[in-house]
Amino acid sequence: MSGPADGAKPFEELDCSAVLADIFLLLDNECDAGAAKRLQGHLEDCPSCLEHYAVQRELKSLLARKCCEEAPQGLRERLRVEIRRTVVVRQTITRADRD
């Protein structure tokens, strides 16, 4: 099976909406190497997406520099409890859906 006439591989072609949806995965280093390469390739060729990426990168950097206070212990504990409860509820619902 051959690719497009320009030699580009279809799975490597991304539209802007897909890139913008996954830009935070790239910023947070949460995507695999292949996805990161495809996203970066698109950013190199698309000034609009590159600008959006740059703004989000700067915002993330600014927040990291300015928001360095720790949450109060009580808030951290309440968040841990709520996260555990959410995970348990989702696991229970998922298991019930399978049965």
RAUR-V910149 format. One record per residue. N is the residue number from 1. PHI is phi in degrees with one decimal (NA if undefined). OMEGA is omega as a letter, one per 20 degrees, with the letter a starting at -180 (none if undefined). NEAR is the number of other C-alpha atoms within 8 Angstrom. Layout:
N/PHI/OMEGA/NEAR
N/PHI/OMEGA/NEAR
//
This chain:
1/NA/a/2
2/-100.9/a/3
3/-89.2/r/8
4/-60.4/a/8
5/-59.1/a/5
6/-79.6/r/4
7/87.7/r/6
8/-72.1/r/9
9/-87.2/a/8
10/-56.4/a/7
11/-70.5/r/5
12/-90.6/a/7
13/-82.7/a/9
14/-122.4/r/10
15/-90.1/a/6
16/-59.5/a/7
17/-64.0/r/6
18/-68.1/r/8
19/-65.1/a/12
20/-64.9/r/9
21/-69.2/a/7
22/-103.7/a/8
23/-62.5/a/10
24/-72.5/r/7
25/-63.1/r/9
26/-67.8/r/11
27/-60.6/a/8
28/-94.3/a/6
29/54.1/a/6
30/-109.9/r/7
31/-111.3/a/8
32/-71.1/a/6
33/-60.7/r/6
34/-64.7/r/6
35/-65.7/r/8
36/-61.4/a/10
37/-64.5/r/8
38/-65.2/r/11
39/-63.7/r/12
40/-64.5/r/8
41/-61.5/r/8
42/-64.6/a/12
43/-61.2/r/11
44/-65.9/a/8
45/-101.1/a/6
46/-127.7/a/8
47/-59.1/a/8
48/-65.1/r/6
49/-68.0/r/12
50/-62.1/r/10
51/-63.5/r/8
52/-61.8/r/9
53/-60.4/a/10
54/-62.6/r/8
55/-63.7/a/8
56/-65.6/r/8
57/-64.0/r/9
58/-65.6/r/8
59/-62.7/r/8
60/-62.2/r/8
61/-64.1/r/8
62/-61.4/r/8
63/-62.3/r/8
64/-64.2/a/8
65/-75.9/a/7
66/-94.5/a/6
67/-110.3/a/6
68/-104.6/r/6
69/-75.3/r/4
70/-86.3/r/4
71/-69.5/r/6
72/-58.3/a/6
73/-54.2/a/6
74/-62.2/r/6
75/-66.6/r/8
76/-59.6/a/9
77/-66.3/r/8
78/-61.6/r/8
79/-65.1/r/8
80/-58.9/a/8
81/-62.5/a/8
82/-65.3/r/8
83/-64.4/r/8
84/-60.7/a/8
85/-63.6/r/8
86/-63.2/r/8
87/-64.1/r/8
88/-63.4/r/8
89/-61.9/a/8
90/-64.5/r/8
91/-65.1/r/8
92/-64.6/r/8
93/-64.1/a/8
94/-62.3/r/8
95/-64.5/r/8
96/-65.0/r/7
97/-66.3/a/6
98/-75.1/a/5
99/-79.3/none/4
//
